[in-house]
Amino acid sequence: MSSEPSTQSNLPPVAPEVLAEAVGHLTARLRKKLDAAIEGCAADARPGEDGGVTVRFGEDALVTLRPGPSGAVTSAEQATCTCLLAPRCLHRAAALGAAPLADPADSALPHPDADPAPDADPAPDADPATDAGQRPDAGGGGGDSSGGGTGPVPEPADAGAGPVPEALTAAQLLAAAALWRAAAEALAAGVTAGGAVVQAELLRAAHSARLAGLPRAEAATLRVVRGLRAARERSGGHRLSDLTGAFRELLHTAGLLASGTAGPALTGIGRRAYRPGGSLHVYGLCREPVLSATGYGGVVTHLLAADGAAHSVSDVRPGGLARARGAGSASVALGGAALDHAGLARGGLRISGATVSADGRLGSGRGVQATPLRGIPWTEEPAATLFARPAAEAVAARLADRDADPEGAEPALLGCEVMVVGATGEDLLVREVRADAPLLRLRAAHPHPELPHTANLRRIAAHPGLLLRVLGRPDLDRAATLRPLAVGPVPGAEYTLRLPEEWLGRADLGYDVLQGGHFPPGTAAGPSAAEGPDVLADSPLWRVRRLLESGVAGGRRAVAEAARTADPRTAYGPLRRAGFTTAAELATALAAEADRRPRDVFGRLTDPSPDAYARAWLAASTHLAGAERSLVAASWAW
């Protein structure tokens, strides 16, 4: 529900298509100077008149950005420069390039986690899996396809048995092919060469995808562009593994769309659809802060219906960290219920005329009526069911859901009873209270230092042997790792938490602060603090991961250099000996393709297209993701 906050900027967010257009107007000579011109723009920004922001370039050029009512620059007319070359000038493009990217939602729609206004009909908002709410233009008309012709596209992956997907329109096929080309070029360039010009080509293709009605592809592209920016700026929140995953998602999505074999899941949903849900009784489980990289903040309160169905109520708006911290006690905008999120997390609601989205989000239209109910402890149904199933079984089900929809919504919450082992770095080691259970790693769901997750885990780690009930979200990309959202005492245990009665037997780790009085006196005989094996870190798959990440960081050239400095048959021998034969073959093929640059007698490239390289990279990356998912599932059972 959160992402690392981006570097703060004095410049207003800029719509991707506005930036792409500005860079597109530059001459080849000015494009070479763009990255250097962008440096320092954000620091030089000053407040201007009428809510605008100005950036000065020397004595004769002053760029002014005037955001619209949404707070973002959404049209070319809102960015002006006083120089003679404007609007086709380097100054204007540099100021726009230094500004943070706006979500398409900023021009018309709420944030993906935001609910409709309480006094309005339940207008649907964006699909949370896209991280960028947007509505395709009516009719899906064709946009700029970033070049003529469809060009070569990757061969479709096996879609498996299932319903025949609806045929994509010609505009969607053109937009997807353009997006594949732009993504392949960006991958071949890598972070080192993926500057503003490369990013602008991605943004142009993303805008075409939006116009064609491909919101999921657009959102995947924006994640790649933001990742490239963070990597080039050496942002503290940047992780090369995240950017590698973003490239894999973008290439996978664009490739299948361009092949014409993609179903509705890959096309995406521009706005979340709410359907009538009748009468519901829902009970609070916990609250979770929401903090996005695009300046949104708020809270999501997780609920459980009487039949065990998961629901949630969100309150996410612009405001960043301050909004995320304060929203935990803000009023719930649902059916006139006189309740705040803190009360709802430990209470319940009787809702009539409910509206519910496919992912369980509750809408707040005019016909919705809600009255408070008594909350239930985790020991009562339906919450007790969450803790009745071994964690390994619950994670296996979550992984099966991901296999069905690899880029779908975040995994559902699971509960387990654990014994504290001790700290390992910023994480907490615990062992599930059942026979032959493996060590689990509890990692802060939201590591921002101004949120109490990490501090609460540190306090818990100081009490080895403590018995806890933990409710959290499994991290399906890490071995035996759980992102805890709330903790509570184990019924009947002596050495367990002692929480205030009004907390109803649980503490929300993102809002409640555990104190000394919440822990039992004395100490208990805890299990051994020796850290168990990490099946992901210990497997030779790290060799493939390093190759893929080196390609993202340094581009095709970095992969080619790796192929020249080491014999692939020797470098990937450990993979074959460990049984990862396919991984070894795909890595070898990737290295060979990266180094394949045929030239004519004059030294000119005879095949400059990066398509074959992108296909080889995507094949190795997709296989690695599948192999690591299998290891993650095994790590919960060992």
N, C-alpha and C positions, 0 to 999 in steps of 0.2 A: 504493500500500500504506500510505499514511499520510495524515493530515490534520493541520491545524494544531492544536496543543494548546490546549485551552480554558483560560480563566482558572481558577487554582486556587481551590478553595472548601473551607472547613472543614466544610461540610454534606455529609452522605452523599447519594448519588444517590437519586432518587425515581422510582418507576414512573410513567409518564405517566398511567395511569388513576387513580392516587391523587390526583395534582394536579388532574386534570380534575374529579373528584368534589368535592374541597374547594372549588374555585372555583364549581362549580354550586350549592353550598349557600348561597352568599352572596346577600344581598339586593341589589337594584339600587343602593342607596345605598352599600353596602360595596364593591361592584365598582368604583365610581368612585374609591375610595381605595386600591385594591389595588396599583397600580404604585408609588405613593409609599411604601406600607408595605414593599414588597419591598426598596427601596433601603437598603443598609447592613446587611441581615439577615446576609449571609454574613460580614461583618467582625465582627459582634457574636456570632457563634456561639462557644460554649465547650464543652469536653469535659464530659460528664455522667457519671452512674453507669451501670454495666452496659454500657459501650461506647456510650452514647447521646451526643447532642449537644443542647445547650440554647441557646435564643435568648430573651432577656428583652425584653418590651415594657412598659416602665414598672414600677410597683411590684406590680401585681396579676396580670400575665399572664406566664407562663413556658411556652414551647413546647418540648417534648422530642421529638426524633426518635430512635427506636431501630431501627436497621437490623437486618435478619435475617441469617441465615448467609451470604447472598450479598454482604453489605455494602451492600445497597440497601433503602430503605423500600418494601416491596411490598404493604402492606395498610394500611387506614385506621387500624387499632388501633395501629400503630407510630408514629403522630403524634398527640400529645396536647397539650392546653393547659389551664392552670389557671383560665382566666376563666370567667364564668358562661354565656357564649354558646357555649362549646365543645360539640360539634365544628364548629358552624356559625359560627365566628368569623373575623374578619379576621386575627388573629395567626397562627393555624394555617395558613391559606391563604397568607399572606405568606412564612412560613418554608419551606413546601413549594415555593412559586414561586421562591424564591431559590436553592434547591438545584439542582445539575445534574441533567439528565434521565438516567435509567438506560435502558440498552438492555433490551428485553424479555428478552434472553438472561440478564441478571443474576439473574433469579429462578429459572431452571432450566437454561439451556443455556450452552455455552461461547461465547466470542467468535467472530465469523464466520471469523477466521483461525486459530482454535485447533483442534488435533486432538483426537480422543478420547483418553482415558486409555490409557497403553500396556498396561495389563493388562486392558483391557476389549474386548469385541467392538466392531467399528468402528461405533459409533453415529454417525450422520451429524450434522454440524453445519450451521450456517446458510450460505445462499447468499452468497458474498462480494459479489455485486452489490448486495445489499440494505443492507449496512453495519449491519444490526440483526438478529441471529439470533433467530428466534422460531418457535414451533410452534403452529399454529392448534389451537384446542380440538377435540377429537374430535367429529365430526358437524357441525362448522362452524356451530353454532346461532346464531341471530340475536342481535345485541346492540343497544344503544341506538343508534338511527339518527339522533340529534340533531335530531329534529323529525318531524312527521307528513308523510306523503306523499313521493313521490319527487321532486317538483319538476321544473323544466325541466332538461334535461341537454344537453350539446353534441352536435351531429350527428356521427356516427362518421366517422372518416377512412377513406379507401379502404384496405382491408386487403390488396388485391392478391390474386393467385391463390395458392392453397395449400389445405391441409386445412381442413375446416370445424371451427372451435373448438367445444369442448364447451360446452353451455349452462350459464350461471351459475345458481346457486340463487337463490331469492327473497331470502334473507337477504343474499347477496352483492350483488345488485342494489340493495337498500335501503342497505346500508353504503356502496357506491360512490357512490350519489346523495347521501347525507349528506356524504360526503367532498368531493364536487364543490362542494356548497353552502358548506361551511366554507372550502375553498380559495379559492373565488371571493370570499367575504367578506373573507378575509385579504388577497388581492391588492388588492381595492378599498381596503382600509384602508392598506396599505403599512407600511413600517417605522415611520413616525411615529405611526401610530395602532394598530399591531399589538402592543399590550401584552399583559399576562397574561391578560385575558379572551378576547381573540381567539385567543391561543395555546391556551387551555384548550379552546375549541371545536374546534380542530384536533386536540388530543390525544384528546378524547372521540370524535371521528369515527375517529381512528386506532385506538383501542381496539375500536370496533365492527368495523372492517375486520379486525382481528386475530381477533376471535371468529368472524367470518364466513369465515375462511380466505383472507385477502388480504394475505399478509405483505409483498409488494412495495409495495403501496399504503401500508401502515403505515410501512414504512421510509422511503418518499419523504416522508411527512408529518413524521416525526421530523427529517429533514434540514432541512425548511423551518422548523420550530419552532426548531431549534438555530441556524439562520441568522438568524432574526428576533432571537433573544436576543443573538447576537454583534453584530449591527448596532446594536441599541439600547444595548448596553453599550460600543460602540465598541472592541470587542476588536481587538488588533493582528493577529489571524489572519483577520479578516473581510474578504471580498471581495464587493462588490456583484454582480459577474458570477457568482459561485458561487451566491448566493441567487437570482438571476434564473434560472439553469439549474435550481435545485431547484424553483422554482415551475413552470417549464415541464414538468419531469418529473412533478410531482404532478398538474397539471391534465390532462396527456396521459393518464396512467395512470387517474386517476379518471374522466375523460370516456369513455374507451373501455370501461372496466369498466361504467359506468352505462348505456352504450348496449347492452350485452349482446353486443358483437362481439369482445371480447378473447379471446385464446388463452391457453394455459398460461403463456407467457412473461410476460404482464402480471399474471397471477394470482400468480405467484411460487412459490418453493419454501421452505417453512418450515425444513426441515433438509436439509443436504447429504446426498445418497444416495451410498453407496459400493457398488461392484459388484466381484465377483471379477476380478482382473487377471492371475491365473496367475503365471508366473515372469517377472521383469523384470531387465534390466541397465540401471542408470541411472548417469549421470555428472554431477558437479557443474559448474555454470557460474559461479555467484556467490551471494553472500548479500545480502539486502536488509533493513534495519531496518524494523520496523513500529511506528508511534506513532499512536495514535488519539486523537480528541478526548474520548473517554469514559474515559480512564485506562488503556487497555490498552497493552502494549508487548511487543516480542519480535522475532522474526526469521523470515524466509521464505528458505529455500535453494532456488534454482532448479536444476532437473535436466533432463537430456535423455536419453531412452531411445535404445537402439541404432538404432531405426527412425526417430528424429527427433521422436518425440512428446514434448511438453513436460510435465514433472511438477514437483512441489514438495513440500517438507516444511516445516511451520510449527511454531513454538513461541511462542504468543501467550497471555499471561495478564495479569491486573491488575498494575500496577507502573509504568506510564508510561515516562518517559525512562530511568530507571535499569534497568528491565527490558529495554528495547530495546538499550541499550549492552552489557549483560552477556550477553544471549542469544546474541550472535554466537559465543561460545565455549562455550555450554552443550551438554550431551550431547544426542545425537539420540535421541528416544524412538521408535524404530522397529525392531521385531523383534529387540531385544537387540543391535543393532550397537554395538560399542565404538568410537564415533566421535563427535566433536563437530561443530557446524555449520561451524566453520572448516575442519576436515578434510574434511567432506563436500563443501564448495564446491570443493575441489581434489582430491577423490577420487571414489569411486563405491561402489555397492552392488549386490550380487546378492541379489534378493528372491524368496522363494518364498511362495506363498499371498498375494500382494499384493492389496490392496483399493484401488480408485481411484475418485475422484469424477469427475463429468462435466467438471470444469475441470482435471483432472490432479492434484488433491491426493491424496497417499498416506496411507491410513489405517494405524492401528497396533493392530489387534486381536490377540487371543491366538494366532491361527493364523499370524500373519506372522512369518517368519524372514528375517534379513538378515545378510549378511557383507560386510565391506569389499572393495572392488576398487581396483586402481590407477587413479588419475585420468588424464585425457587433457588435453593442451594444446588450445588453441583451433585449432591448426593441423591437428588430426586429426579424422576423422569420429567421431561425427556433428556435433561442434561447428563444424567448418569450413564446413558448409553454411550456417550463419547469416550468414557473411561473404561468401558467393559471389554473393549477389543484390544488385543496386543498391537502395539505400534507397528510392528512389521507387517501385519495384515492390512492395517489402514494405509500405510505407505504404498504397499503393492497395489491397492485399489487406486490411489492417487496417480501412480505411475501409469497404470492402464488407461486412466482418463487422459493423461498427457499424450500417450501413444495415439489415442484416437483423435486428439486435437493438440498437436505439439506446441502451438502458440496460443492456446486458449487462456481462460481466466486462471488466476492464482489458485493453488490447491486449497481444498477445504481444510478447516481446522480439525485437529485431532487432540485427544487428551491421553495422558498416561501418568502413572504413579512412578516416581523415581526416588533414588537415594543420591544425595550429593556426594561426589567424590572429591572435587577440588577444582581450582582454577588452572587454566592453561592459556596463558596470554590474556586476551580480553574475553575468552570464552569460559564456559562452565562445563565441567565434565560431570555427568550423572550416569547412573545405571538404572534401567527399568526394573521395577520390583516384580520380577518373575524369574523362573528358572532359566539358566543359561542365557540371560539377556546380555546383549553387547553394551559397551560404553556408548553413550550418546553425547553429543556436543550441543550445548545450548548457546546460541549466538544471538546477540542483541538484534531484535527486529528492526530497530531504528537507532543506529549508532551515533546520531547527532549528540554532541556533549550537553546540549541544553535540554535534552529529553532524558528522563531518569532510567531508561532501560539498562544501560551499562552499569550505572551506579548500583542499581538493585541487584544485578547479577553478581557484582563484587561482594555485596553484603551477604548474599546467600552462600557464596563460595567460602566465606569465612566460617561456615558451620558444616564441616564434613560429617556425614552420617545423617543429616537432616532429611526427613521424608517429606516429599512434596507431591502435590498434584499440579501438573503443568498443562496448560491449554495453549496451543500454538499452531504454527503453520510449518510443515516440513519443507526444508530447503532441498528440492529435488536435484540440485546441481552439486551437492556436496555429500560426502559420505556421512551417514548417520547424524545429520544435523537438523535441529529443530529451532525455529525462531519463536521463542515464547512470547505470548501476549499477556498472559495472566497466570498467577500461581495461587494455590490454596493449600490448606492443611489436609493431611490424609486422615480420614475418619478412623478413630480408635487408636491412632498412633500417639505415643508419648512424646517422642522427640520430633515435633513438627511445628509448623507456624502457629502463632497465637494472634489471630487478627481480631480487630474490634467487631463487635456484634453487628454494627450497622454496615459493615463491609460484606455481609452475607457470605462469608467463607471464601473470599477471593480478593486478590490485589491486582489491579490493572498496572502492569509494569511500565506502561507509557505515561501514566498519570499519578498513581499512588506511589509514595516514597516509603519504603520499608525502613523502620527504625529498630533500635536495639530491643525495645519492648515487644516487638512482634516475633522475636525468636525465643526459644526455650532456654532456660538457664543451663549452665554446665555444658558438657560435651558428650558425644556419643562415639562409639567405636565405628568409625567409618571404613569403607572399603579401601583397598589399595589405590593410591593416587597414580600408579603407573598408567601412562596413556596407552591405549590399545592401538593396534595397527590401523592405518588409514589406507583402505584398499585402493582409493584413487591415487593417492600420492605414491604408494608403493608399487603400483603397476607400471610396466614400461610404456604405457600409453602417453606418459608425459613427453616422450620423444615426438609423437605426432602433434600433441598440443603445442609444444615449443615451435615446431615447424610452421604450424598454422598461424600462431601468434606473431612469429617473426615476419610472416608474409603480410599480416595486417599492419605491423609497425613499420617495416621497411619496404613493403611492396614486393613486386615480382622479383626485383633485383636481389633482395635479401634471400629469398628462397633459392634463387639460382646460385648465389655464392655459397650457400650451405651445401648445395649439390656438388659444387666443384671442390670444396675443401674436404669432403668425406665421401667415401664410397657408400652409396645407399645400401648396398647389400650387407656391408659391415655395420653401418649405423643402425639399421633396423633388424639386425640379427636377433637381439634380445626380444623383440616383438614376436618373431617367428618361434623362438624357443618357448615363449610363454603361451603360445597358442593363438596369438593375434595375427594370423597370417594375412587376412584381408587388410587389416590396418597397415601392415608393412607394405603390401603391394600398392595400396592407394597412396601412401606417403612417397614411395619410390616413383610412382607415376607423376605425382605432383612436382617433385623435384626435377624430374626429366622434362616435363612440360615447361616449367619455369625457365629452364636453360635452353629451350628450343627457340632459337631466334634466327631462322634461315634468312640469308641475304643473297642478293644477286651479285653480279660481277662488279657492280659499282658500289657495293657495301650497303645498299638500301634494303630495308626489311621487306621481304616478300609476303609476309603474313603478319601485319602489325596488330591485328585484332586480338584482344585479350579474352575472347570467348572461351577458347579451349582451356586456357589457364584457369579461368573462373569456374568452369565445369569441373576441372580436376580438384580445385580447392574445395568446392562445394561437396563433391563426393567424399573426400577425406574427412571434411568437417562433419558431415551428416553421419557417417559411419562412427566417428569418434563420439558424437553425442549419444548415439544408440548404445555403444559399448559402455560408456560411462553411466548411463541410466541403469544398465544391468548391474554394474558394480554398486551403484547407490542402493538399489533394491536389496542386494545381498548384504550390504553393510548393516542394514537394520536387523537382519536375522542372525548374523554371526555372533 
